[in-house]
Amino acid sequence: MTQAATSKPIAGDVSVELASRRTGMSFQRTRMSADRTLMSVIRTSLSLISFGFTIFQVFQKLREQAVVTGSAPARHFGVALVILGIAMLVIGIVYHLQFMMGLRAERRTMAAAGLVHAESRFPPSLTLITAVVLLFIGAAAIVSMVFQAGPFG
């Protein structure tokens, strides 16, 4: 059996040190990749929310000015797009949180086994904070659209 199979790696071994650093960097790359995935979800959700809100508002104004009389289907479509954007954002946030908790747990396990140093910070994601803020804005938009109340009414 080899040294690696039977006990902890020798801390002073250069190849073990290099492998440990590479593994630590791979955790950071994986974390950044998860952030990029959440950014894609944010971008798509923002497009759906803003497009749906715009459709709703345009047909609302056209109805108020008596330009069109049957604007309900278009307004419902706008509401549906906003709801879809919010739902997609919620699913993206939940997936991101689950993935990051698993990644942090794996990192702690590997640090305890001496396989990575885990000295660098693993801070909360600014992308996640942005997604949560957008979720609140989307919720305010849907409340405004459905109940004609709120900040966008």
KAURGI-V759107 format. One line per field, one symbol per residue. burial: + if it has 16 or more other ideal C-beta (glycine too) atoms within 10 Angstrom, else -. A space follows every 50 residues. Layout:
burial->???
//
This chain:
burial->--------+------+---+---+--+---+--++--+--++--++-+++ -++-+++-++--+-------+--++--++-+++-++-+++-++--+--++ ------+--++---++-+------+-++--+--++-+++-++-++----- ---
//
